[in-house]
């Protein structure tokens, strides 16, 4: 992965997290989960384990809709 790709992916990851948090505030948890899932996938592609904060954000939305991951 080139440095430019890493930067692009980092920006996309941050955008997805911000969008997911905004969707949580609007009580749109299914849409938020989709954003967090995509962010988790990008984070893993960039080099390893998914960030625990991303997993917590996703879990918060899952709990709001009566599920837990």
C-alpha positions in Angstrom: 0.0 0.0 0.0 1.5 3.4 -1.0 1.7 6.3 1.3 -1.0 8.1 -0.8 -3.3 5.1 -0.4 -2.7 5.1 3.4 -3.5 8.8 3.6 -6.7 8.4 1.5 -7.8 5.4 3.5 -7.1 7.3 6.8 -9.2 10.2 5.6 -12.0 7.9 4.5 -11.9 6.1 7.8 -12.2 9.3 9.8 -15.1 10.4 7.6 -16.9 7.2 8.2 -16.4 7.4 11.9 -17.7 11.0 12.0 -20.7 10.0 9.9 -21.4 7.0 12.1 -21.3 9.2 15.2 -23.6 11.7 13.6 -26.0 8.9 12.7 -26.0 7.6 16.3 -27.0 11.1 17.5 -29.9 10.9 15.1 -30.9 7.5 16.4 -30.1 5.9 13.0 -28.3 3.0 14.4 -28.5 0.6 11.5 -26.9 3.2 9.2 -24.3 4.0 11.9 -23.4 0.3 12.1 -22.8 0.1 8.4 -20.4 3.1 8.6 -18.6 1.5 11.5 -18.4 -1.8 9.7 -16.8 -0.1 6.7 -14.4 1.8 9.0 -13.4 -1.4 10.8 -12.7 -3.1 7.4 -10.5 -0.2 6.3 -8.7 -0.1 9.6 -7.9 -3.9 9.3 -6.7 -3.4 5.7 -4.3 -0.7 7.0 -2.5 -3.1 9.2 -4.0 -5.3 11.8 -6.6 -5.4 14.5 -9.7 -3.2 14.4 -9.4 -0.2 16.7 -11.2 -0.9 20.0 -12.9 2.5 19.9 -14.5 1.5 16.5 -15.7 -1.7 18.1 -17.2 0.2 21.0 -19.0 2.6 18.8 -20.5 -0.2 16.8 -21.4 -2.1 20.0 -23.3 1.0 21.3 -25.5 1.1 18.2 -26.0 -2.7 18.3 -27.2 -2.4 21.9 -29.6 0.4 20.9 -31.3 -1.9 18.4 -31.4 -4.8 20.8 -28.3 -6.7 19.5 -24.8 -7.2 20.7 -21.8 -8.2 18.6 
